[in-house]
Amino acid sequence: MMAAAASIGTALRWHVAVSDRAFDRLLPSPVRERSSVHWTPVSVAVKAATWLMPEAGMRVLDVGAGPGKVCCIGALSRGGTWHGIERDTALVDVARATAELFSLQKNTTFCVGEMETVQWSEFDGFYLYNPFAAILFGPAPFDSNVRLRMLTDQIARTEQLLADLREGTRVVTYEGFGGAMPDAYAVANVERFGDTQLTLWIKHHAKRHR
Ligand SMILES: C[S@@+](CC[C@H](N)C(=O)[O-])C[C@H]1O[C@@H](n2cnc3c(N)ncnc32)[C@H](O)[C@@H]1O
């Protein structure tokens, strides 16, 4: 495991392509099995990292970080500081273990919690890969109306958190987050990966209403 992580780490640092099969072998099997549907592919994470970290030393938040794939790949390929907030404790344990395999304890941190428990104003960039879809399909014992209300509530809170961020903030969405980007964000780049769109948004001056 350590040898595989070392060669994957070296490849990512030198911008050599790494397959998802190789990377996902580092994850425990129940988490690995969810990868093709729930975790960002390596090539997408590398591109997202170049958009989120145009300069050295920036700070990025992965909103719903899962097993930490994006944060680890971002830190290896671009440096900087990557923080993952994730509500599922077991996934945070996996993220921390994966970061340790790559000796990334200084560049990455992972916390268990809801997305709004983090101070979003401390970050320069944000990554969102459809974090709330699981509310509709997950095992929560709620009926469909309650699920829909929870989803709408999470989306509205995300829109407000994004609206409050400072000018110049970068947000990368992969499959979106279910809501609309606030008006002050403009699309700065788009790339398609199969059927799925990766989009870079940058916050500009808020529009003045007279
Ligand atoms: C589609 S996965 C993406 C994982 C990771 N960002 C990636 O791209 O590989 C979405 C993750 O968001 C987490 N999540 C959903 N709602 C959340 C919330 N309100 N606060 C923290 N984590 C959340 C889920 O548990 C899940 O692990």
The ligand as an SDF file (V2000), in Angstrom:
LIG
                    3D

 27 29  0  0  0  0  0  0  0  0999 V2000
  -20.9620   13.0890   -4.3900 C   0  0  0  0  0  0  0  0  0  0  0  0
  -19.9840   12.9580   -2.9160 S   0  0  0  0  0  0  0  0  0  0  0  0
  -18.5450   13.8650   -3.4130 C   0  0  0  0  0  0  0  0  0  0  0  0
  -17.3230   13.5430   -2.5740 C   0  0  0  0  0  0  0  0  0  0  0  0
  -16.0690   14.3320   -2.9100 C   0  0  0  0  0  0  0  0  0  0  0  0
  -16.2890   15.7650   -2.8670 N   0  0  0  0  0  0  0  0  0  0  0  0
  -15.5550   13.9650   -4.2780 C   0  0  0  0  0  0  0  0  0  0  0  0
  -15.7800   14.7820   -5.1820 O   0  0  0  0  0  0  0  0  0  0  0  0
  -14.9540   12.9040   -4.4710 O   0  0  0  0  0  0  0  0  0  0  0  0
  -20.8430   14.0960   -1.8080 C   0  0  0  0  0  0  0  0  0  0  0  0
  -20.4460   13.9800   -0.3570 C   0  0  0  0  0  0  0  0  0  0  0  0
  -21.0360   15.0690    0.3530 O   0  0  0  0  0  0  0  0  0  0  0  0
  -21.3750   14.6580    1.6680 C   0  0  0  0  0  0  0  0  0  0  0  0
  -22.3810   15.6130    2.1840 N   0  0  0  0  0  0  0  0  0  0  0  0
  -23.6510   15.7700    1.7530 C   0  0  0  0  0  0  0  0  0  0  0  0
  -24.2550   16.7960    2.4110 N   0  0  0  0  0  0  0  0  0  0  0  0
  -23.3470   17.2930    3.2900 C   0  0  0  0  0  0  0  0  0  0  0  0
  -23.3880   18.3590    4.2520 C   0  0  0  0  0  0  0  0  0  0  0  0
  -24.4680   19.1150    4.4170 N   0  0  0  0  0  0  0  0  0  0  0  0
  -22.2760   18.6060    4.9890 N   0  0  0  0  0  0  0  0  0  0  0  0
  -21.1610   17.8260    4.8250 C   0  0  0  0  0  0  0  0  0  0  0  0
  -21.0790   16.7950    3.9330 N   0  0  0  0  0  0  0  0  0  0  0  0
  -22.1490   16.5460    3.1540 C   0  0  0  0  0  0  0  0  0  0  0  0
  -21.8760   13.2290    1.4500 C   0  0  0  0  0  0  0  0  0  0  0  0
  -21.8220   12.4760    2.6530 O   0  0  0  0  0  0  0  0  0  0  0  0
  -20.9080   12.7240    0.3750 C   0  0  0  0  0  0  0  0  0  0  0  0
  -19.8030   12.0690    0.9290 O   0  0  0  0  0  0  0  0  0  0  0  0
  1  2  1  0
  2  3  1  0
  2 10  1  0
  3  4  1  0
  4  5  1  0
  5  6  1  0
  5  7  1  0
  7  8  2  0
  7  9  1  0
 10 11  1  0
 11 12  1  0
 11 26  1  0
 12 13  1  0
 13 14  1  0
 13 24  1  0
 14 15  1  0
 14 23  1  0
 15 16  2  0
 16 17  1  0
 17 18  1  0
 17 23  2  0
 18 19  1  0
 18 20  2  0
 20 21  1  0
 21 22  2  0
 22 23  1  0
 24 25  1  0
 24 26  1  0
 26 27  1  0
M  CHG  2   2   1   9  -1
M  END
$$$$
